[in-house]
Amino acid sequence: MLVCDASESMVKAGQTDPKVLLAYLRKGANISSHSGLHAKAIVRGRVAIVGSANSSNTSAGGQLSELVAILRDRPAVSATRQRIETLARRSMTLDPITLERLARMFRPARNDLRPGRRARKRTPMKTRAWCIGTHFKDEHPTIEKARRRGTSKAEKSAESLLGKRWHNTHRIDDDVSWPPGSVKEFELGDNIFDVLENKILRPPGVLAHIEPSDGRHGSILFICRDRKLHSRQMKKVRRQVDRKTFGLLRRANMRQLTQWQLDAVNQIFGP
């Protein structure tokens, strides 16, 4: 399990390298992004390491004076582990599609530590996550043609991003269409939670492709989801979340989620 700050601002500033995260992901690690994260801690077995050092060449190369503490006290190690797990639950899970998109934004940071040099001010970026109310697409010839056109494009994209066996870990849902007026609000790589027919909350997915049909019937959304995550009946969701979050889901039309809303909905699909 790895929790880091892989927000767009940190990636563009060269502080977080998505290619490194992608390598860990392919080795079986669970990767999450927590915007504004500044904690540095490692837990392995019965040992916890807490300190100021980043996982970077600057910290490792002796350019900065760092201090870390190695903890072997069981309550301290347990508390550190629990804190990391809590951060992971409150973070956005990263998948290969999102990391490939972020990798295209990455620019290596310039390690210019000369006296008098000021670090450029970072502009915080909000997490792009949407809660939308969806319905099954109309059985219309134009929609079906768009679905067939978009299916091959979405599958080729998934194969290039996830490898030839992408279908073993992910699936692509293409059963909903979206009105043309607001489809421009979405961007490829956005995280989507959708409430289907006001009855079923479907697991988070990454918007992999948008295929337009015509000005009247809208566009097909191709959403790539983790096969391990399953939909939840809204009756059961009511028992898992507070009234405010449940009300948000029931009224879902097209709403960009704030960080606390994203955390609340993500916990529904947590371990």
Helices and strands as residue ranges (DSSP letters): E 2-4, H 8-12, H 18-26, E 31-33, E 41-44, E 47-51, H 57-60, E 68-71, H 74-89, E 92-93, H 96-103, E 129-134, H 141-162, G 166-168, E 170-178, G 183-185, E 191-196, E 200-201, E 205-214, E 218-226, E 232-233, H 234-240, H 243-250, E 254-256, H 259-268
